[in-house]
């Protein structure tokens, strides 16, 4: 799933090097608009519903935090 997520991230910000970052937010790779686009893409691609309360920067710092968010969201579906 993380390989797919990397492709999704690259489709949102093709100029960014996500593999070299431990914190996408702090490194300026994702901004708030990018996060909303990412949430929308995740929901459509994986059939998940991510609660608004989970759309916080801490859940989008890196591939591991995004995957953890998706796992929690999957459990709620």
N, C-alpha and C positions, 0 to 999 in steps of 0.2 A: 504494500500500500504506500510505503514511503517513496518508492520510485515514481508511482503515479502522482503523488503529491508534489514531487520535485517538478514534474512536467506541468502541473497546474500552476505552480508558482512562477515558472518560466513563462507561461502564457500570459500571466498578469504583468510581470516585470521582466521582459526578455533580456534587458541589459544588466540585470543583477546576477551576482554569483552567490547563490544561497548556500551551496555546499561549503563555502569558506567562512560561513558566519555561524556563530553560536547564539546570536541575538539579532534577529531580523529587524526588530524595532529600533534598538539602540544603534545599529549599524546603518540605519536609514534605508533599508531595503524594502520595508513595507510601511505605508502610512495608513491613516484611518480609512481612507477611501479604498485602498488596496485590500484591507482586512474585510470590508463589506463585500467587495467583489469575490474574495476568497471564500467567505461564508456562503454566498449565493452559489458559487460553483460547487462547493463541497455538498451543499444540500441537494442540488440538482443531480450531481454525479453519483452520489452515494445514497440518496434517498433518506438523508438524515434531517432532523430538525434541531438546529442549534438555538437554544434559548438566548434571548437578548442579554440576560444576566451573565452569560458565558462569553459574550463578545467584548473581551477586555484584552489589553496588550499582553498580559502574562500568558494567555493561551495561544499566542501566535509568535512566540519568541524564536522557535526553531521547529524542526520537523518532529521532534519528540513531544513537544507541548501540543502541537497541532494534532498529532496522532492520539494523544491522551484525551484531548477534547472530543475527538471523533468517537473514541471508544465510550466515553461517558454519554455522549449524545445518542449513540447507537443503543445503549442500554435503556434509554428513556423512550425510544420509539415503540 
